[in-house]
Amino acid sequence: MSENIYAMSTHKEKNCPFWSPVKRSCSIALDGLFIPTEDHIEIYCKTSDYPFCAQYNGQLDSGVPTCSINDRRNYGRYISSHRITLVKTNDSDEQTPVTVLATTIDLSEGGIRVFSAENLTEDTTLHFSLDENFPEQLQSGVAEIKWCLPQISSNGFQAGLAFKDDAFITAMGSYLEASH
């Protein structure tokens, strides 16, 4: 019975409660107005997937335990909201891959911060796939989960992934420099 109550409480909205169709903007704002792109609106604002939006889950987590992420950052961060697929191996003897769908919150030359509905185990190496909006050499890679924290208000987790491949790090650095 408690599982049904939980399921009902996590999916009671069919679209984001902060999306204004009249103004075509988001009423959550960090530093000013947030006007999402058409793709973002179709993926998050108008669907029940809105909790995966970086703007949504990044703004509603005040009062949640956090770690000092800024102290650990070696590279500048760029806000980015894209779907990412994480593939980790199961701890059982069968080594069956486990796929986790997540959303990027921000990108850097050295890693990605993601939002996931699932808890990700620290110090786990996994494969990831980014969407086709990225150059081909950045669409897949290997990363290590460095930290994972619960995000109580959005019923999920934020995690920091560090890239494991030097060539990928260089390519991401070039991409971010050229696109920002």
C-alpha positions as CSV (number, residue, x, y, z in Angstrom):
1,M,0.0,0.0,0.0
2,S,2.8,2.5,0.8
3,E,4.3,1.9,-2.6
4,N,1.1,3.1,-4.3
5,I,1.0,6.2,-2.1
6,Y,4.7,6.9,-3.1
7,A,4.0,6.4,-6.8
8,M,1.0,8.7,-6.7
9,S,2.9,11.5,-4.9
10,T,5.8,11.5,-7.3
11,H,3.8,11.7,-10.5
12,K,0.8,13.9,-9.6
13,E,1.7,16.7,-12.1
14,K,1.5,16.1,-15.9
15,N,3.7,19.1,-16.6
16,C,6.0,21.4,-14.6
17,P,4.2,23.5,-12.1
18,F,6.6,26.4,-12.8
19,W,6.1,26.5,-16.6
20,S,4.0,29.4,-17.8
21,P,2.5,28.7,-21.2
22,V,1.2,32.2,-21.5
23,K,4.6,33.8,-20.8
24,R,6.5,30.9,-22.3
25,S,9.0,31.0,-19.4
26,C,9.9,29.3,-16.2
27,S,9.0,31.0,-12.9
28,I,12.1,29.4,-11.2
29,A,15.0,31.7,-11.7
30,L,18.5,31.6,-10.3
31,D,19.8,35.0,-11.5
32,G,17.1,36.4,-13.7
33,L,14.7,35.0,-16.2
34,F,15.0,31.4,-17.5
35,I,13.5,31.0,-21.0
36,P,13.9,27.3,-22.1
37,T,14.5,26.2,-25.7
38,E,11.7,24.5,-27.6
39,D,13.4,21.1,-27.2
40,H,13.6,21.7,-23.4
41,I,10.0,22.7,-23.3
42,E,8.9,19.6,-25.1
43,I,11.1,17.2,-23.1
44,Y,10.6,18.7,-19.6
45,C,8.2,21.6,-19.2
46,K,5.2,19.9,-20.9
47,T,5.7,16.4,-19.6
48,S,5.8,14.5,-16.3
49,D,9.6,14.3,-16.7
50,Y,9.9,17.9,-15.4
51,P,11.7,16.7,-12.2
52,F,14.7,15.8,-14.4
53,C,15.1,19.4,-15.5
54,A,18.3,21.0,-14.2
55,Q,16.5,24.2,-13.5
56,Y,13.7,22.4,-11.6
57,N,15.9,20.1,-9.4
58,G,18.6,22.7,-8.9
59,Q,16.3,25.3,-7.5
60,L,14.2,23.2,-5.2
61,D,16.9,21.6,-3.2
62,S,17.5,24.3,-0.6
63,G,17.9,22.8,2.9
64,V,19.2,19.5,1.5
65,P,22.5,18.3,2.8
66,T,25.2,19.3,0.4
67,C,28.9,18.8,0.1
68,S,31.4,21.5,-0.8
69,I,31.4,20.9,-4.6
70,N,33.1,24.2,-5.4
71,D,36.1,23.2,-3.4
72,R,36.6,20.1,-5.6
73,R,36.1,21.7,-9.0
74,N,39.2,22.0,-11.2
75,Y,37.4,23.4,-14.2
76,G,34.7,25.9,-15.0
77,R,31.1,24.6,-15.1
78,Y,28.6,25.2,-17.9
79,I,24.9,24.7,-17.2
80,S,23.6,22.0,-19.5
81,S,20.4,20.0,-19.6
82,H,20.7,16.9,-21.8
83,R,19.6,13.3,-21.5
84,I,22.4,11.0,-20.5
85,T,22.4,7.2,-20.3
86,L,24.6,5.6,-17.7
87,V,25.5,1.9,-18.1
88,K,27.0,0.2,-15.0
89,T,27.7,-3.4,-14.4
90,N,25.8,-5.3,-11.8
91,D,27.8,-6.5,-8.7
92,S,26.5,-10.0,-9.2
93,D,28.5,-12.8,-10.9
94,E,26.5,-12.4,-14.1
95,Q,27.9,-8.9,-14.7
96,T,24.5,-7.9,-16.3
97,P,24.7,-4.2,-17.4
98,V,22.3,-1.9,-15.6
99,T,21.1,1.2,-17.6
100,V,20.2,4.4,-15.7
101,L,18.6,7.4,-17.5
102,A,19.7,10.7,-16.1
103,T,19.9,14.4,-17.0
104,T,23.0,16.6,-17.1
105,I,23.0,19.6,-14.8
106,D,26.3,21.0,-15.8
107,L,29.4,20.1,-17.8
108,S,33.1,20.8,-17.4
109,E,36.3,19.7,-19.1
110,G,36.8,17.1,-16.4
111,G,33.3,15.8,-15.7
112,I,29.5,16.0,-15.6
113,R,27.0,16.7,-12.8
114,V,23.8,14.7,-13.3
115,F,20.4,14.2,-11.8
116,S,19.1,10.7,-11.6
117,A,16.1,9.0,-10.0
118,E,18.5,6.3,-8.8
119,N,21.2,6.4,-6.2
120,L,24.6,6.0,-7.9
121,T,27.4,4.3,-6.0
122,E,30.6,6.3,-5.4
123,D,33.8,5.0,-6.9
124,T,32.0,3.1,-9.6
125,T,33.3,3.2,-13.1
126,L,30.6,3.3,-15.8
127,H,30.0,4.0,-19.5
128,F,27.8,6.9,-20.5
129,S,26.1,8.1,-23.7
130,L,25.2,11.7,-24.4
131,D,22.6,12.7,-27.0
132,E,23.2,13.5,-30.7
133,N,23.5,17.3,-29.9
134,F,27.1,16.6,-29.0
135,P,29.9,16.0,-31.5
136,E,30.5,12.3,-32.3
137,Q,33.7,12.0,-30.2
138,L,31.7,13.3,-27.1
139,Q,28.7,11.0,-27.5
140,S,30.1,8.2,-25.3
141,G,32.8,7.7,-22.8
142,V,33.9,6.3,-19.4
143,A,33.5,8.1,-16.1
144,E,33.8,7.4,-12.4
145,I,31.1,8.4,-9.9
146,K,32.9,10.7,-7.4
147,W,29.9,11.6,-5.2
148,C,26.2,11.2,-5.0
149,L,23.7,13.1,-2.8
150,P,20.0,12.8,-2.2
151,Q,17.8,15.6,-3.5
152,I,14.8,15.2,-1.2
153,S,12.4,17.7,-2.7
154,S,12.8,16.2,-6.2
155,N,12.9,12.5,-5.1
156,G,16.2,11.8,-6.8
157,F,20.0,12.2,-6.6
158,Q,22.7,14.5,-7.9
159,A,26.0,12.9,-8.7
160,G,29.4,14.0,-9.9
161,L,31.0,12.0,-12.7
162,A,34.7,12.4,-13.5
163,F,35.9,11.5,-17.0
164,K,38.5,8.7,-17.1
165,D,39.9,9.2,-20.6
166,D,42.4,12.0,-21.3
167,A,41.4,12.2,-25.0
168,F,37.8,12.7,-23.9
169,I,38.8,15.4,-21.4
170,T,40.7,17.3,-24.1
171,A,37.8,17.0,-26.6
172,M,35.3,18.2,-24.0
173,G,37.5,21.1,-23.1
174,S,37.8,22.1,-26.8
175,Y,34.0,21.7,-27.3
176,L,33.1,23.8,-24.2
177,E,35.6,26.6,-25.1
178,A,34.2,26.8,-28.7
179,S,30.6,26.7,-27.7
180,H,30.6,29.1,-24.8
